[in-house]
Amino acid sequence: MTNFIPYQVPYPVADPYAKKVAYFSMEFAIHQPLKIYSGGLGFLSGSHLRSAYELKQNLIGIGILWKYGYYDQSRNQDQTLKPEWYEKTYSFLQDSGIKFQITVHDNPVWVKAWYLAPETFQSAPLFLLSTDLPENDYLSQTISHKLYDADTAAKIAQCMLLGLGGAKLLDILNFNPDVYHLNEAHGVSAVFHLIQKLGSKEAVKKQLVFTTHTPEEAGNEKHDYHLLNKMSFFNGLPLEEVKKLTGMNGEIFNHSLAALRFARKANGVSKLHGEVSREMWKNYPDIPEITHITNSQNFRYWADKQLYRFLENKDDAGFIDRKRYLKKRAFELVADQTGKLLNPDVLTMVWARRFAAYKRADLITRDLRRFDALMRNTNYPVQIIWAGKPYPMDYGAISVFNQLVHLSKNYPNVAVCVGYELTLSKRLKQASDIWLNTPRVPREASGTSGMTASMNGSVNFSTYDGWICEFADPGKNSFIVPPANYASMTIQETDEYDMEKFFEILENEILPTYYDQPDQWRKIVQQGMNQVNGFFESNRMADEYYQLMYHPE
């Protein structure tokens, strides 16, 4: 039985990682059965916790146990998207026996802590908070029901549960972290607990670090000061004092700016995103230098080990056979969902990630005449699979998903899958020859799906954004849309330029290489596999957080 008070990680800690860290994140994608994530932020934090465990770091995760998860993605009668919410139960989580109260809207709310032990899924210890308790009224119970609730007050309460609740739990555990790490600004309310505990802003600053994932100012969470105050977000601190501490007057509280002003160090999540963030915040006084630590993914969890074994042994026949098998196996899932039985000998492109407007899932379908010619080409045949979860209230993104569903009905070689979670994500990476990535530059802070695609023998085909800028060697390990002077272009011009280049490169470079020069194609695949396993593996990232962020100056 785990002894929770005082808590310490239940394995011997490696010397370079002795500093105690509490890692706050709204979502964690640890493993398929634990559905408490929506997309990239969760995939990142999940890999971080896996690597922290592999490196034996003295780090624990603080998150929320979402009763209904993000949502279950199913279909309406016409195959369009249907979001559904089902109660989730987890026999593998331990009841820590810890219950405590936080104040929300001047009312006490009971919080219970659940525990994911490291040996369950080979991850650093993870504490998950829940308000779904009979001691609470129904409204309070719903705080931990749906990840990213669409209701503004509910979302604020969720941020309070993570920040104030997480900070309070750490006191009860007597864990005494040397570093509080906010992965995105959702947990920034923790600073209002810490300032009362430690006595001053300077004392909080010594212990807080912040990772920003937002590449544009408008994307930072903001709320009205008076609404936050009414909801007890500031933990009893008078409004005037909060404004003085955060340096934000006016009526609006910017969560990311508050996190920056209480942090001693901050980082973006790719080299380009670090530059974008420094530019974005350069006119704001009293913020730390913003460095960058490029996101990455856990090799042990994501990579196909047999593919790598054939690569290391220079067994080309084995490599080709294994990749074909991976495609065929994944196509069984696609056929089960969509009735489309794809061919493992045909070039397969996959676009799969969160659906959002700037990611432009439908980019190559916008010229329907050219798309139709591509899909009916018998000399160089192509198959395309789309998958991903739009935010359930993002009707624009849902509309794009549904348009693609209807488009797919016209072609036997186009499929749109639902249920894009960890397992389907891995299978589709194994299914793909080309991993299509179409964000508008520079909107993608990092993006990590292409890393794990490379780990499964796929080639990245992308705009020049996020992590790709640090990886791409066009024509050698990937294919890249050459960047234009996007700053001087309208959105329409940008989209037209990128679409034209995608078709051009696909028709003139990718398809001829795949079909006419299979040895050259395999070299590109294998170079990507070799180069992604190293710098873009999350053990490097987890180590860098200790070296660059957690150790004091």
Secondary structure, 3 states (H helix, E strand, C coil): CCCCCCCCCCCCCCHHHCCCEEEECCCECCCCCCCECCCHHHHHHHHHHHHHHHCCCCEEEEEECCCCCCCEEEECCCCCEEEECCCCCCCCCEEEEEEEEEEECCEEEEEEEEEECHHHHCCCCEEEEECCCCCCCHHHHHHHCCCCCCCHHHHHHHHHHHHHHHHHHHHHHCCCCCEEEEECHHHCCHHHHHHHHHCCHHHHHCCEEEECCCCCHHHCCEEEHHHHHHCCCCCCCCHHHHHHHHCCCCCEEEHHHHHHHHCCEEEECCHHHHHHHHHHHCCCCCCCCEEECCCCECHHHHCCHHHHHHHHCCCHHHHHHHHHHHHHHHHHHHHHHHCCCCCCCCEEEEEECCECHHHCCCHHHCCHHHHHHHHCCCCCCEEEEEECCECCCCHHHHHHHHHHHHHHCCCCCEEEECCCCHHHHHHHHHHCCEEEECCCCCCCCCCCHHHHHHCCCCEEEEECCCCHHHHCCECCCEEEECCCCHHHCCHHHHHHHHHHHHHHHHHHHHHHHHHHCHHHHHHHHHHHHHHHCCCCEHHHHHHHHHHHHHCCC
